[in-house]
Amino acid sequence: MLKRLIPALALIAACHSAAAETPAPEAASWRPVDPENLLLFDMGEAQGVIALELFPEAAPANAAALRDAVRSGYFDGEFFYRVIENHVAQAGKEFDQSLKGMPLVPLEAERAISPDGFDPLGNGDLFAPEVGSRKGFAVGRDGDHEWLLNCPGTVGMARDEAPDTAVAEFYIPLTPRRYLDRNYTVFGRVIGGLDVVNRLARVEPSTEEETEALFGEDAPLAYQINQYRRSKLDPNRIVSAKVAADLPEADRPAYEVMATPSPAWDALKESKRDYGSISAFVVTPPKVIDICSLPVPARLINEQN
C-alpha cells in the first residue's frame, strides 16, 4: 500500500547537536510518553530498536489500527520492504494478497481544532499558512484546520489510491516529503532509533513479474523468487514489534519528550534561529527555522538490559 504511495543526515546531526549544546532543562519541561502509545520495533541485536510514539488525538482510527496490528503480531518477521533513498521507508506485509479481508482504515489527514495547545514556530513556511508544534509533533494550520507534517521520522499510513483504503502498512519519511501533507494520514513519529531507520538497506518493492511468479502456480519458481526476495530484505527484518504497555514495567523502556510550549523549547528554537553571534559568518543567516530541521527532542530515561 503506498505502492500504494508512496512514491539527512544533516538534519539528524542538527538535532543531535542541538541536544548536546542545550543545557538540560528542568523536569517540568519534559513530558512522559504514554506506554500505550509507545511502539517498539526490534530490528535485531545488530541493528537496534525503533521506538514510535503514536498521536491518537490527531488520527484515532489510524493509531488504533497500528497499535492493534502490533499486538496481533502483524509485523513479527516482516520487513521494511520499500526503502527508497531520499524518500521513505515502508513496513508491513508487502503484497496485497496478504491483506485480503483485513478491515480498512479511513483517511484522517487533518482535523478541525482550536489553537489551544498549539505552539507556533514563529516564522513562515512554504507549505502551510502556519506551522508549529502540538505535544512535540510538527503540525500545520489553516484557519481551524490542523494536520501533522511529513518531516523526517514521522509515521504515516500507506494506502491504495482511494482515500479510505489503509490497513496497517506504515511509512517513515527519510527526508522532508511535505507534498504528502494532508494526502496521507500522519499519526506518530520516531522518538528513538532514527539512526536505525536511516541505516536500513535501500530496496525497491517487488516488480509486477516477481509478484506474479510468487503467487503463480509454478511452485519451484515461486520458491526461488521468494528466496531471492528475502535475501534482499533480510537486513530490514523486523524481529518483533511490541506495545510498551504490554511489557512488564521493569522491562519497559521509558521515554520523555520536550514539552511544547516550554521555556526549554523556546530557548532551543531561538538558539537555532539566531546565528548572528558567529564571527566567521560573512553573511548573517535569516532568523528563520525550517520546521523539519528541528524535531522536538526526545530522550530515553531508563536503560533496559
For each residue, the residues with C-beta under 8 A, 3 or more apart:
1: 4 5 92 96 99 158 159 160 165 166 167 169
2: 5 6 82 88 90 158 159 169 171 184
3: 6 82 158 205
4: 1 158 159 160 161 169
5: 1 2 88 158 159 171 180 184
6: 2 3 82 84 87 88 90 158 171
7: 84 87
8: 11 12 152 174 175 198
9: 12 13 198
10: 13 14
11: 8 14 15 152 175 292 293
12: 8 9 15 16 152 194 195 198
13: 9 10 16 17
14: 10 11 17 18 272 293 294
15: 11 12 18 19 294 295 297
16: 12 13 19 20
17: 13 14 20 21
18: 14 15 21 22 268 271 272 294 297
19: 15 16 22 297 299
20: 16 17
21: 17 18 271
22: 18 19 25 264 267 268 271
23:
24:
25: 22 29 30 258 262 263 264 267
26: 29 264
27: 30
28: 259 262
29: 25 26 258 259 262 263 264 265
30: 25 27 256 257 258 259 264 299
31: 135 136 256 257 258 259
32: 254 255 256
33: 37 38 53 191 254 255 256 257 298
34: 37 38 245
35: 38 243 244 245 247 252 254
36: 67 243 244 245
37: 33 34 53 54 55 56 63 67 188
38: 33 34 35 51 52 53 54 243 244 245 253 255
39: 51 52 53 54 66 67 70 188 241 242 243 244
40: 49 50 51 52 241 242 243 244 247 253
41: 49 50 51 52 75 91 193 238 240 241
42: 49 238 239 240 241 242
43: 47 48 49 50 193 196 236 237 238 239
44: 47 237 239
45:
46:
47: 43 44 196 199 235
48: 43 193 195 196
49: 40 41 42 43 192 193 196 253
50: 40 41 43 190 192 193 194 196 197
51: 38 39 40 41 190 191 192 193 253 255 300
52: 38 39 40 41 155 188 189 190 191
53: 33 37 38 39 136 188 189 191 255 257 298
54: 37 38 39 63 66 67 155 187 188
55: 37 58 59 63 135 137 148 187 188 189
56: 37 59 60 63 64 187
57: 60 135
58: 55 63 108 111 134 137 139 146 147 148 186 187
59: 55 56 62 63 108 109 148 157 185 186 187
60: 56 57 63 64 108
61: 64 65 105 106 108
62: 59 65 66 105 108 157 166 185 187
63: 37 54 55 56 58 59 60 66 67 187 188
64: 56 60 61 67 68
65: 61 62 68 69 103 105 157 166 167 168
66: 39 54 62 63 69 70 155 157 168 170 187 188
67: 36 37 39 54 63 64 70 71 243
68: 64 65 71 72 168
69: 65 66 72 74 75 168
70: 39 66 67 74 75 241 242 243
71: 67 68 243 246
72: 68 69
73: 76 241
74: 69 70 78 92 93 168 241
75: 41 69 70 78 91 92 238 240 241
76: 73 238 239 240 241
77: 237 238 239
78: 74 75 81 91 92 93 94 237 238
79: 91 94 233 236 237 238
80: 83 89 90 91 200 233 236 238
81: 78 90 91 92 94 203 205 233 236
82: 2 3 6 88 89 90 94 171 203 204 205
83: 80 88 89 90 174 200 201 202 203 236
84: 6 7 87 88 89 174 202 204
85: 174 202
86: 174 175
87: 6 7 84 173 174 175 177
88: 2 5 6 82 83 84 171 172 173 174 177
89: 80 82 83 84 171 172 174 197 200
90: 2 6 80 81 82 83 158 169 170 171 172
91: 41 75 78 79 80 81 169 170 171 172 238
92: 1 74 75 78 81 158 167 168 169 170
93: 74 78 98 99 169
94: 78 79 81 82 98 205 206
95: 98 99 206 211 214 215
96: 1 99 100
97: 100 215
98: 93 94 95
99: 1 93 95 96 102 167 169
100: 96 97
101:
102: 99 167 168
103: 65 167
104: 164 165 166 167
105: 61 62 65 157 159 164 166 167 168 185
106: 61 163 164 166
107: 159 163 164 166 184 185
108: 58 59 60 61 62 111 185 187
109: 59 147 181 182 183 184 185 186
110: 145 146 147 182
111: 58 108 145 146 147
112: 144 145 146
113: 144 145 146
114: 144
115: 118 141 144
116:
117: 134 135
118: 115 132 133 134 139 141 146
119: 132 133 134 260 261 265
120: 130 131 132
121: 125 131 132 133 269 289 291
122: 132 269 273 289
123: 273 287 288 289
124: 288
125: 121 128 129 130 131 140 291
126: 178
127: 131 140 149 178 179 181
128: 125 131 140 141 142 149 181
129: 125 140 141 142
130: 120 125 140 141 142
131: 120 121 125 127 128 138 139 140 141 149 291
132: 118 119 120 121 122 138 139 141 260 291
133: 118 119 121 136 137 138 139 260 261 265 296
134: 58 117 118 119 137 139 146 260
135: 31 55 57 117 257 260
136: 31 53 133 189 257 258 259 260 296 298
137: 55 58 133 134 148 154 189 296
138: 131 132 133 148 149 151 154 189 291 292 295 296
139: 58 118 131 132 133 134 146 147 148 149
140: 125 127 128 129 130 131 146 147 149 181
141: 115 118 128 129 130 131 132 145 146
142: 128 129 130 145
143:
144: 112 113 114 115
145: 110 111 112 113 141 142
146: 58 110 111 112 113 118 134 139 140 141
147: 58 109 110 111 139 140 181 182 186
148: 55 58 59 137 138 139 154 186 187
149: 127 128 131 138 139 140 154 178 181 186 291 292
150: 154 156 173 176 177 178 179 180 181 184 186
151: 138 154 173 176 178 189 291 292 295
152: 8 11 12 173 174 175 176 194 292 295
153: 172 173 189 190 194 197 295
154: 137 138 148 149 150 151 172 173 186 188 189 190
155: 52 54 66 170 171 172 186 187 188 189 190
156: 150 170 171 172 173 180 184 185 186 187
157: 59 62 65 66 105 166 168 169 170 171 184 185 186 187
158: 1 2 3 4 5 6 90 92 166 169 170 171 184
159: 1 2 4 5 105 107 162 163 164 165 166 167 169 184
160: 1 4 165
161: 4 165
162: 159 165
163: 106 107 159
164: 104 105 106 107 159
165: 1 104 159 160 161 162
166: 1 62 65 104 105 106 107 157 158 159 169 185
167: 1 65 92 99 102 103 104 105 159
168: 65 66 68 69 74 92 102 105 157
169: 1 2 4 90 91 92 93 99 157 158 159 166
170: 66 90 91 92 155 156 157 158
171: 2 5 6 82 88 89 90 91 155 156 157 158 184
172: 88 89 90 91 153 154 155 156 190 197
173: 87 88 150 151 152 153 154 156 176 177 180
174: 8 83 84 85 86 87 88 89 152 197 198
175: 8 11 86 87 152
176: 150 151 152 173 290 292
177: 87 88 150 173 180
178: 126 127 149 150 151 181 292
179: 127 150 183
180: 5 150 156 173 177 183 184
181: 109 127 128 140 147 149 150 178 186
182: 109 110 147
183: 109 179 180
184: 2 5 107 109 150 156 157 158 159 171 180
185: 59 62 105 107 108 109 156 157 166
186: 58 59 109 147 148 149 150 154 155 156 157 181
187: 54 55 56 58 59 62 63 66 108 148 155 156 157
188: 37 39 52 53 54 55 63 66 154 155
189: 52 53 55 136 137 138 151 153 154 155 295
190: 50 51 52 153 154 155 172 193 194 197
191: 33 51 52 53 255 257 298
192: 49 50 51 253 255 298 300
193: 41 43 48 49 50 51 190 196 197
194: 12 50 152 153 190 197 198
195: 12 48 198 199
196: 43 47 48 49 50 193 199 200
197: 50 89 153 172 174 190 193 194 200
198: 8 9 12 174 194 195
199: 47 195 196
200: 80 83 89 196 197 235 236
201: 83 232 233 235 236
202: 83 84 85
203: 81 82 83 232 233 236
204: 82 84
205: 3 81 82 94
206: 94 95 210 211 214 229
207: 210 211
208: 211 212
209: 212 213
210: 206 207 213 214 225 229
211: 95 206 207 208 214 215
212: 208 209 215 216
213: 209 210 216 218 221 222 225
214: 95 206 210 211 222 225 226 229
215: 95 97 211 212 222
216: 212 213 221 222
217:
218: 213 221 222
219: 222 223
220: 223 224
221: 213 216 218 224 225
222: 213 214 215 216 218 219 225 226
223: 219 220 226 227
224: 220 221 227 228
225: 210 213 214 221 222 228 229
226: 214 222 223 229 230
227: 223 224 230 231
228: 224 225 231 232
229: 206 210 214 225 226 232 233
230: 226 227 233 234
231: 227 228 234
232: 201 203 228 229
233: 79 80 81 201 203 229 230 236 237
234: 230 231 237
235: 47 200 201
236: 43 79 80 81 83 200 201 203 233
237: 43 44 77 78 79 233 234
238: 41 42 43 75 76 77 78 79 80 91 241
239: 42 43 44 76 77
240: 41 42 75 76
241: 39 40 41 42 70 73 74 75 76 238
242: 39 40 42 70 246 247
243: 35 36 38 39 40 67 70 71 246 247
244: 35 36 38 39 40 247 252 253
245: 34 35 36 38 252
246: 71 242 243
247: 35 40 242 243 244 251 252
248: 251 252
249: 252
250:
251: 247 248 304
252: 35 244 245 247 248 249 304
253: 38 40 49 51 192 244 300 302 304
254: 32 33 35 300 301 302
255: 32 33 38 51 53 191 192 298 299 300 301
256: 30 31 32 33 298 299 301
257: 30 31 33 53 135 136 191 296 297 298
258: 25 29 30 31 136 262 264 265 268 296 297 298
259: 28 29 30 31 136 262 264 265
260: 119 132 133 134 135 136 265 296
261: 119 133 265 266
262: 25 28 29 258 259 265 266
263: 25 29 266 267
264: 22 25 26 29 30 258 259 267 268
265: 29 119 133 258 259 260 261 262 268 269 296
266: 261 262 263 269 270
267: 22 25 263 264 270 271
268: 18 22 258 264 265 271 272 294 297
269: 121 122 265 266 272 273 289 294
270: 266 267 273 274
271: 18 21 22 267 268 274
272: 14 18 268 269 289 293 294
273: 122 123 269 270 287 288 289
274: 270 271 277 287
275: 278 281 284 285
276: 284 287
277: 274
278: 275 281
279:
280:
281: 275 278 284 285
282:
283:
284: 275 276 281
285: 275 281
286:
287: 123 273 274 276
288: 123 124 273
289: 121 122 123 269 272 273 293 294
290: 176 293 294
291: 121 125 131 132 138 149 151 294
292: 11 138 149 151 152 176 178 295
293: 11 14 272 289 290
294: 14 15 18 268 269 272 289 290 291
295: 15 138 151 152 153 189 292
296: 133 136 137 138 257 258 260 265
297: 15 18 19 257 258 268
298: 33 53 136 191 192 255 256 257 258
299: 19 30 255 256
300: 51 192 253 254 255 303
301: 254 255 256
302: 253 254
303: 300
304: 251 252 253
305:
